[in-house]
Amino acid sequence: MAYLDESFETGAADTFYVVAVAVVSEDALTQSREALREFYGGEALHAAPMFARREVETLRQATALVASQNDGLDIVVCAPIVAGDSRDDARARCLSFAAAKVHDNFGTQLFVLDSLSTPTENALDQRTFSDLRRKSVNGLHRDTVAHHCRPSTELLLGLPDVLAWSYRQEHVRNDRSWFEPMRECTEITIL
């Protein structure tokens, strides 16, 4: 199964969208979910608020936990938001690339995405997946499902949350230390 979350920047000179994917095999789902539940007292991991609350040591431990809870490969896809593009366009490019890669590498047919702010945004993701299911080359199997939910419902969404936030620290602040524990098991693609 693939769990996806994002990070983006729209108000600076370097505008971008990042989609992070944490792949967890079916036989590791229960163990990974339990590890997350035990780690943060049953609460969902949200790296940005943790950092804002100065839970720095806990967040460092979270990056180590996320690094240990993968199925051999996590993926980070970063796309610039260029003139004429919207944030939604960049997200769709990232999702398309990441979903096709995970599907091709692992045969993944269930993608769990952090639910976005509005039903309209979630519908755009569903359209992206629908388009990928219709493609004959680099497409997804017709039975592939994209499901939106909140991290409070699915704790495993904490994996890509921390992954995306950590990569953002490197991309924006040139602070490689946050992403370092995950670097070896993560493939980064800049579109």
N, C-alpha and C positions, 0 to 999 in steps of 0.2 A: 504494500500500500504506500501511496505517496501523500505526504502532508506538505502543504504549500502556504507560505506567508510572504509578506512583502515589506519593502521599505522604499521610500522615494524622497526626492527633493525637488520642489517646484519653485522655491523662492530664492534661489541663489544663482550665481553665474554658471555653476555646474549642475544642470538639472538632469535627473536620471530616475529610472525605475529599476528596482531589484526584486526579483522573485527567487526565493530560496525553497528548495525541495529537500525534504528529509525522507528517505526511503526506509521503511521498516518492513521486514518480512513478516508474513502471517504468524509464523511460529514464535516471533519475538514481540508481538503486539502486547500481550498481557504483561510480560516482564518489563518492557519499556514504559508502559503506562504506569505500572506500579512504582518503578524507579522515580518517575516524575512526581507521582502522588506523594511518595515518602520524602522526596527532596524538599518540596516547598509547601508542605503541610496541606496537600490536597488542592492548593490554589494553582491556577494556570500561570505558567511562566510568561511574563511580559517584560522583555529586557529594558525597553525605554523607561517605563515607570520605575523599574527596579533601580536603574542608574540615577534617575531623578531623585529617588528617595535615598540615595547614597548607600545602597546595598551592594557596594563594590565587591566585597569579598564573596558574598553569596552569588553575585553575578559571575565572578571568575570561576567559582565552583560549578555554576550552571553551564559555562562553556565547556568545561571538562566533561560534565555529564552528557551534554549533547554530542560531543565528539565520540563518546563511547556507545551511543545509542543509534548507530546507523547500520545499514545493510551493505557496507562496503563502498558506497558512493553517495554523497550528497551533492547537490547541484546548486550553484548560484549563477543566475543569468542577470546581467546588467545591460540596460539599454538607455542611451541618452534620450532625453526628450528634446527633439530638435524643433526648429522653427516650423510651424505648420502642423506639428504633432500635438496631440493632447496627452495627458497622463494616461487616459484609457488606451490610446494607440500604443504607447510604450508598454503598458501592462499586457496588452494582447500579444505583442511581439514576444515578450518574455515568456508568457504562458505557453504560447505555441511552440517555441523552441524547447522549453523545459519538459512539457508534457510529451512531445514526440521523442525526446531523448530518453526519458524514463521509460516510456512505453517500449521503445526499441531495445533498450539495454536490459530491462527487467520483465517485460511483458505485463507491466502494471496496467490494470483496468479500473482501479478505483483511486480517484484523486480527491482528497479532502482539503478544502480551501477554507481559510479563515473568512468568515462572512464579513462582507464589506458594509459600509455605512447605510447604503440604500438598496432596496430590491433592484433598482435600475442597474446599479454597478454589478450586482450578482448576475443579473440577466446578461450583461455584456460578457461575463466569463462563460456563461452557459453557451452563448453564441460562438465564442472562440472554440470551445470544445466541440460544438456541433459542426463547425467548419472543418475541424481536424478529423472528425469521424467521416466526413464526406470525401476527404482527400484520398486519392489512390496511392500516391507516393508520399512517404514520411507522414502518413496519417495515423489515426488511432483506430483500433478495432471498433466495430459498430456497437459493441456492448460496453464500451468504456463509459464510466460514470464520473461526473464531477459533482461533488456534494459540498455545499457550504454549511458551516456551523461555527459556533463560537468556541474559543478555547476553554471556556468554563464547561462546555459539554464534552469536548474531546481534548484531553490534556496533551495528547501527542502533537497538537498544533504549537505547543511550546518549543518543540525542536526547531522548526523552520523560523519561528519568531526570533529565537536567540541567534540562529545562523545568519539571518538577514541583518539583524541589528549589528552583529559583530563584523560582518563584511562592510557594512556602512561606515563603521568607525575607521576602517582601513581606507576606504574609498574617499571619505570626506575629510577625516582628520589626520590621515596618514599614521594612524595608531594601529600597528600590526599585531599588538599584543592580544587584543580581544579575539581575533580570528585565528591566531596561531594554533590553538589546540585542535581546530577543525580542518586546518589547511591540508593535511596529508590525505584526508578522506573526502575532500571536496573538489569537484571540478568547477572551475570558474570560466564562464564564457561572457565576453563583452560583445554585444551585437553592434 
